């Protein structure tokens, strides 16, 4: 129990925070916890702030496993509070007119694989279909051949399968061109669209003046004739387009008579032979109507498109879906531009679409991020209209909840240095495979006088270390040369001396290991049993979670997941 000692209270609160969230807590968070639970300390704010720094430093010196065992032994009631499972179902806001079920769609371009920015719309739509029941349509929007990567058709499907979404049907827009052509003809017949041969710059000038172009009042028959000529290759790219009639007095020039179809002579489409292509605002409305989409969830950057699309609905006399627009989600720290990623792959900067420096779904999977974690993070963000910054820490926290209970623990020694420890007899360490699951058993590490430890742990300021699950070691310095001596097995002595508890390896049991991180490589050695964890996530104690990617006679290769 913490008792009345402020330092002990602060240490335990910092410890509980570290066990719950991972990493090292901020001083403000710990002080806030303490002041809330112990208002009698508020009059000693300066003292509490100073003691908080010491308490956090003490917690930082402990390995994640030691934090758990220390909290269990020194404050079992605080550990029990963390262990209680409180299932908070993430509930999204209700959708209007959804009582009889929904039909929703996720509509990516096949320009490359999906990335973390796509996940929000994909997951939120899926959650609403699960909440209300109904259909979830994957619509591959490939009517701009300049943005089509033939390999991306399969990649998009694979990424959604990895995410575990409940897609019920898939359509590809390039298979539906004849439907769009027929609807365009109907729209022209209704007087809702016209074929325009005006030069783009001239049309822009007229639009700014809220003035109709000469083509706008052409008879329907002439527009239909020109539309047929477009389809029959009677025009070339840039000569003609189909425009939707809107309100020329609209205060937003972008709303005035926007284009719906264009001619593209190059590049050729990889799936169809076509000359005339619908623009997004037309094909989206056509498919949402034909496929029976009832609700559309998309970003605020599409609000202008929603307004444009309503003109088409009105012209055709169709029911408008229910729209919800969420705020922008800024994502920093990774490249998300498909063109930049492709350029980096082509010039050798990246190894492929699953390079862990990228933000693609396949890169996250290779790192050991669970699709459940991605879904949970997106549901936590929700569909609010406030612009936000995506937090990688929140994603990692969600993933940690998933991997921490199942990931076996091992030692990895980065930048190892071999040391000889005097005065020590042979010892056998039995380190737990998982600190919370004794049934999994232990790893056996045989000490016979020499070990590998991280070179970063040795400096003249360090006089004692503890080899985790083994014993204490004192360090004495003769100028710049250290010597190492056995100092007993008491964990209490190590803590009293504030000795760092570090990972280590017997030289004869060390297997070469490389951990690839977004910042570069960590080279070192790990336990040989790690080779049995291929394609699984494990925790390298004091380093972080990693996914074991390969195991060969030359060693083990792993990808860093997160702390």
Order of alpha helices (4+ residues) and beta strands (2+ residues): alpha-alpha-alpha-alpha-alpha-beta-alpha-beta-alpha-beta-alpha-beta-alpha-alpha-beta-beta-beta-alpha-beta-alpha-beta-beta-alpha-alpha-alpha-beta-alpha-beta-beta-beta-beta-beta-beta-beta-beta-beta-alpha-beta-beta-beta-beta-beta-beta-beta
